[in-house]
Amino acid sequence: MLTEKERKILELRRKGLRQIEIAKKLKISQPAVSSFESNAIKKITEAHATLDFIKNIGLKPEDLHVKKR
């Protein structure tokens, strides 16, 4: 799951802002922006890989929900 900061940074990148601009807007360093962005992309990539695996073994994501007792 993406953190609020990771989501915000991806939203701002989608709008065309550069990392340095995002850093100034969020009052954090540019290396921090880079780290948040990298972590978000890694999480998204891993989620896609997991969904691909689930589909390849013949399941649907909704098949994986644990039923509450």
N, C-alpha and C positions, 0 to 999 in steps of 0.2 A: 504494500500500500504506500502510495506517495504521501510525503509530509506536505503540510500546507505551504511551506517555503518552496519545496520542489515544484509543486503545482503552479505557484505564482511565477516562479522563474520560467517554467516552460510556457506559460501563458504570455509572458512579456517577450520571450524569444520569438514566439509565433507572431507577435505583433511587429517584429522586426527590430527590437532593441538589441543592441550589442551588450556583451557581458559588462563592460565598464559602465554603461548607462544604467543597467539593472542594479549594479553595485551601488551607484550613487542614489538611485531611487529608493532602494531598500536599506541604505545606510549600512552596507556590509562590504567586505573587500571583494575585489574581482576574483581572486583565487577561491574565495568561499562560493561565489556564484558558479564558478567552473566546477567545483566539487559537488554542489547541489545538483547541477545540471547533469553531470556524469553519473551520479547516483541514481537520478530519476531515469535516465536512459537505460542504465543497467537493469533496474527493476522492471521497466517496461519490456525490455528484451527477454528477460527471464520469464515474465508472465506469458509472452507470446509463445515461447518455447514450451511452457507447461501446457498451454491450450492446444498447441499442435500435437503434443504427446497424447493428451486426452483423446483428441479426435482420432489419432492413428490407432489407438487401441479400441476404438468403437464406443467410447463414452461421450456423453454430453456434459458440459459443466454442471448442469442442474442435477445430474445423476450423483454428484459428489457431495451434495449437502447432507450433513448429518442431521438426522431427525431428533428433535428434542423429546425427552421423556416426560 
